[in-house]
Amino acid sequence: MSNKKLAAILGGCIAAIIAIVAIAALPPASGEPDDVKPNENSAFHINVIPETPVQTNGDSVFKYSIAGQHFVFLVRITDETEECELPVTISAKAPGAEVVIYYSNIFEGEVAEVVVIPTPASVGQIIEVTITGTRGSVTDEKVAKFEVAEGEDDRQEYATELLDKFVSWLATNHPELGITEDTAWNGTMVSPVWLVVSHYLFFSEEWELHIEWHIMVPPYDWAKIDLRHRFDELVPSYAFEISSVDANSEPVAMEVPETVWR
């Protein structure tokens, strides 16, 4: 091949490469700049659990809390159209209470936790919680309410004793859950006005653990737990029961509740 033909071929290749690069550098056909975020204003709805108050026979029935209790709302979003590439930011306000939000930027299928902690001054009052989701210029809002009753946390000590029994057993029999005797837990009172059956919530970095126990003599002194995986589950996925605490019965698997306890 002559030098002239080789030079002509190389020149043509270089011209083609330059043309491709130039085309790639052009703005999108729509004329919008490259830095526009996709689906920034995509519509969505937020869903809050629990919904409170509940309307029963025309009356508003509130859930109860006590001052200092962590009332935990679960929040999930539903995109109206296609799945969006940008998260929804969850915020909340509750006059008369402190608000803490865990995992505030969520996509569809993920769960945020809005924790509302009433102050002592709010005893006897209704706490109104406004939970807002924001993405771009689009917002959605839900309002929930609960009542603050008189009372104090007098169940933590026994709840912790029961927790230790279950955790020791889970560490040996269900290592796939990643729960060990070294797992750190934070606890809070829940359902303070319930008497015969007591309830308590514990939170690790990964799990929400609801524990309930029957305040009766053996063999009716049962204790139960259910576990929800935080930030991606709205309902429990595991549940276990000790049929008699006094008899040191070993935990066994039980039917998993369909809802979280609040």
Protein Blocks (a to p, Z undefined) as FASTA:
>chain_A
ZZklmmmmmmmmmmmmmmmmmmmmpccfklpafklcghklgccdddddddddddeehiac
dddddehiacddddddddfbbcdfbdcddddddehiacddehkbccehiacdddddddfk
lgoiacdddddddehjbccdddddddddedddfklmmmmmmmmmmmmmmmmmmmmnopaf
kbccddddehklbmklccdddddfkbccdddddddddfklccddddddehiafbdfbdcd
dfblklopacddddddfbdcZZ
